[in-house]
Amino acid sequence: MNFTDLNLIDPIAKAIQEQGYTNPTPIQERSIPEIVKGRDFLGCAQTGTGKTAAFAIPILQNLSKNPKKGNHIKALILTPTRELAIQIEENIKAYGKYLPLKHLVIFGGVKQGNQEAALRKGVDILVATPGRLLDFIAQGIISLKNLEIFVLDEADRMLDMGFVHDVKRIIKLLPQKRQMR
């Protein structure tokens, strides 16, 4: 199987081809068709197997094919560390470079002013660490009521790092009808 078999829209196909991707990895081959169909997906694969592309590409595909008006967050990717959050957002930027979708990464340890300003302009895809996300929710800067897609990345690490209570608080704030990955 190659990426052309996945029926990706042209802007995404062009971007991933520019990244040098020709054949999907096993996790991508299994996840992309399922997620594009709107199904929940639980994936587990070792580091370096393309897990980020396995969820980022179908998120970009779904949000592009079904654009919804409004200045609200449509997809949330929750991850345990700032380094991983930055890496995921860079991948989304690369795969979605020909799409009009807005994306942002937020994490603690830095002043929140620039992150807050970007959020107020509107974001389709938000990559966040739990602490900063909960801070912005508590301040009324972020609402998850219109969220369509939720990804809990590196769930095992997140729980090992002591984020279990934060993750539970965030999940309680999610709308009942949303796609989980």
Secondary structure, DSSP 8 states (H G I E B T S, - for coil): --GGGGT--HHHHHHHHHTT--S--HHHHHHHHHHHTT--------TTS-HHHHHHHHHHHHHHHS---SSS--EEEE-S-HHHHHHHHHHHHHHTTTS---EEEE-SSS-SHHHHHHHHH--SEEEE-HHHHHHHHHTTS---TT--EEEETTHHHHHHTT-HHHHHHHHHHS-SS-EE-
